[in-house]
């Protein structure tokens, strides 16, 4: 976030505010993982193709990334 805030401040923006929403967003990944274990979700995944299967396999990594602090969800608000 600090790097993105610095970039934003170098542009013609006013009223710049930032927030780290990582703690609020992190539980989303566990909910998505839980929802993937229904028969219809598994069938949909198997019929959707390899690219979608690869994306689904990364869900656990996203969850671990948030838990470890490696992945963060930041918000920047500004007025142009």
C-alpha positions in Angstrom: 0.0 0.0 0.0 2.7 2.6 0.8 4.0 2.3 -2.8 0.5 2.8 -4.3 -0.2 5.7 -2.0 3.1 7.3 -3.1 2.1 6.9 -6.8 -1.3 8.4 -6.1 0.2 11.4 -4.3 2.5 12.0 -7.3 -0.6 12.5 -9.5 -3.1 15.4 -9.5 -5.4 14.0 -6.9 -6.8 15.7 -3.8 -8.3 14.3 -0.6 -6.3 11.1 -0.8 -7.3 8.4 1.8 -6.1 4.9 2.1 -7.3 1.9 4.1 -6.2 -1.7 4.6 -9.3 -3.9 4.3 -7.3 -7.2 4.5 -8.9 -8.4 7.8 -12.4 -7.8 6.4 -11.7 -9.4 3.1 -9.7 -12.5 4.2 -12.8 -14.5 5.4 -14.2 -14.3 1.9 -11.7 -16.9 0.6 -12.8 -19.5 3.2 -16.4 -18.9 2.3 -15.6 -19.4 -1.4 -13.7 -22.6 -0.6 -16.6 -24.0 1.5 -19.1 -23.2 -1.2 -17.0 -25.2 -3.7 -17.7 -28.5 -2.0 -21.3 -28.8 -3.2 -22.2 -31.4 -5.9 -23.3 -28.7 -8.3 -20.2 -26.6 -7.7 -17.9 -29.6 -8.3 -19.8 -30.6 -11.5 -19.6 -27.0 -12.7 -15.9 -26.9 -12.0 -15.3 -30.2 -13.8 -17.2 -29.1 -16.9 -15.7 -25.6 -17.0 -12.2 -26.4 -18.3 -8.6 -26.5 -17.1 -8.2 -22.8 -16.6 -11.1 -22.6 -14.2 -9.8 -25.7 -12.3 -6.4 -24.1 -12.0 -8.0 -21.0 -10.5 -10.0 -23.1 -8.1 -6.9 -24.9 -6.9 -5.4 -21.5 -6.0 -8.2 -20.6 -3.5 -6.3 -22.2 -0.7 -3.2 -20.2 -1.5 -5.2 -17.0 -1.4 -6.6 -17.9 2.0 -3.1 -18.7 3.3 -1.7 -15.5 1.7 -4.2 -13.4 3.7 -3.5 -15.3 6.9 0.2 -14.8 6.6 0.0 -11.1 5.5 1.6 -11.8 2.1 -1.6 -10.8 0.3 -3.4 -7.6 1.4 -6.5 -5.8 0.2 -6.0 -2.0 0.1 -8.3 0.8 -0.8 -7.3 4.2 -2.1 -9.9 7.0 -2.5 -9.1 10.3 -4.1 -10.8 13.2 -5.8 -9.6 14.1 -9.3 
